[in-house]
Amino acid sequence: MAKQRKHGYEKKAKVNMRKTTIELTEEQYFFLKEKALELQKLNQNASVVSIIRDLIDKDLQEWEKKRKKKTAEDHA
């Protein structure tokens, strides 16, 4: 007999899940992985993948902030 799953939990998990696909050179990948392993020592509950995603998100936010600042300066 097939086991029924709790559909409410599955829906919530799918809503909170985020998929990110990026292309990295080998050098970029190994840099991110080393940095993630260092940070994982501080927070052992975090996965390497989630740490890498957070590093990429943080870098993207900083890049966007710099880009907006430069655009504002160019228009001034």
LOTIZA-658735 format. One record per residue (C-alpha): residue number from 1; residue in one letter; chain; x, y, z. Coordinates in nm, 3 decimals. Layout:
BEGIN
SITE  pos  code  unit        x        y        z
SITE  NUM     A     A        X        Y        Z
...
This chain:
BEGIN
SITE  pos  code  unit        x        y        z
SITE    1     M     A    0.000    0.000    0.000
SITE    2     A     A    0.136    0.342   -0.098
SITE    3     K     A    0.225    0.579    0.181
SITE    4     Q     A    0.046    0.915    0.168
SITE    5     R     A    0.248    1.230    0.209
SITE    6     K     A    0.147    1.547    0.386
SITE    7     H     A    0.073    1.781    0.099
SITE    8     G     A    0.080    2.099    0.308
SITE    9     Y     A    0.445    2.043    0.397
SITE   10     E     A    0.542    1.967    0.038
SITE   11     K     A    0.379    2.285   -0.090
SITE   12     K     A    0.554    2.495    0.172
SITE   13     A     A    0.890    2.340    0.086
SITE   14     K     A    0.842    2.412   -0.283
SITE   15     V     A    0.740    2.773   -0.219
SITE   16     N     A    1.047    2.841   -0.005
SITE   17     M     A    1.286    2.668   -0.242
SITE   18     R     A    1.492    2.881   -0.478
SITE   19     K     A    1.682    2.748   -0.776
SITE   20     T     A    1.994    2.927   -0.894
SITE   21     T     A    2.203    2.829   -1.193
SITE   22     I     A    2.531    3.000   -1.269
SITE   23     E     A    2.833    2.926   -1.481
SITE   24     L     A    3.171    2.932   -1.308
SITE   25     T     A    3.523    2.872   -1.420
SITE   26     E     A    3.710    2.601   -1.232
SITE   27     E     A    3.911    2.870   -1.057
SITE   28     Q     A    3.597    3.053   -0.942
SITE   29     Y     A    3.438    2.728   -0.825
SITE   30     F     A    3.739    2.624   -0.618
SITE   31     F     A    3.768    2.973   -0.467
SITE   32     L     A    3.401    2.968   -0.366
SITE   33     K     A    3.426    2.613   -0.235
SITE   34     E     A    3.732    2.693   -0.021
SITE   35     K     A    3.566    3.006    0.116
SITE   36     A     A    3.247    2.809    0.187
SITE   37     L     A    3.440    2.536    0.370
SITE   38     E     A    3.605    2.802    0.587
SITE   39     L     A    3.269    2.958    0.669
SITE   40     Q     A    3.112    2.617    0.731
SITE   41     K     A    3.356    2.567    1.019
SITE   42     L     A    3.191    2.867    1.187
SITE   43     N     A    2.836    2.749    1.115
SITE   44     Q     A    2.835    2.371    1.093
SITE   45     N     A    2.459    2.358    1.034
SITE   46     A     A    2.492    2.535    0.699
SITE   47     S     A    2.556    2.336    0.383
SITE   48     V     A    2.838    2.426    0.147
SITE   49     V     A    2.584    2.490   -0.129
SITE   50     S     A    2.380    2.733    0.083
SITE   51     I     A    2.698    2.916    0.186
SITE   52     I     A    2.810    2.944   -0.178
SITE   53     R     A    2.465    3.075   -0.273
SITE   54     D     A    2.484    3.333    0.007
SITE   55     L     A    2.832    3.443   -0.105
SITE   56     I     A    2.710    3.486   -0.462
SITE   57     D     A    2.399    3.677   -0.347
SITE   58     K     A    2.610    3.908   -0.132
SITE   59     D     A    2.852    3.975   -0.420
SITE   60     L     A    2.563    4.041   -0.658
SITE   61     Q     A    2.406    4.291   -0.416
SITE   62     E     A    2.738    4.474   -0.380
SITE   63     W     A    2.781    4.479   -0.759
SITE   64     E     A    2.429    4.618   -0.809
SITE   65     K     A    2.489    4.884   -0.542
SITE   66     K     A    2.812    4.994   -0.718
SITE   67     R     A    2.638    4.993   -1.056
SITE   68     K     A    2.351    5.211   -0.928
SITE   69     K     A    2.597    5.451   -0.764
SITE   70     K     A    2.797    5.480   -1.087
SITE   71     T     A    2.478    5.535   -1.290
SITE   72     A     A    2.367    5.808   -1.049
SITE   73     E     A    2.709    5.977   -1.073
SITE   74     D     A    2.699    5.961   -1.454
SITE   75     H     A    2.359    6.135   -1.459
SITE   76     A     A    2.467    6.409   -1.216
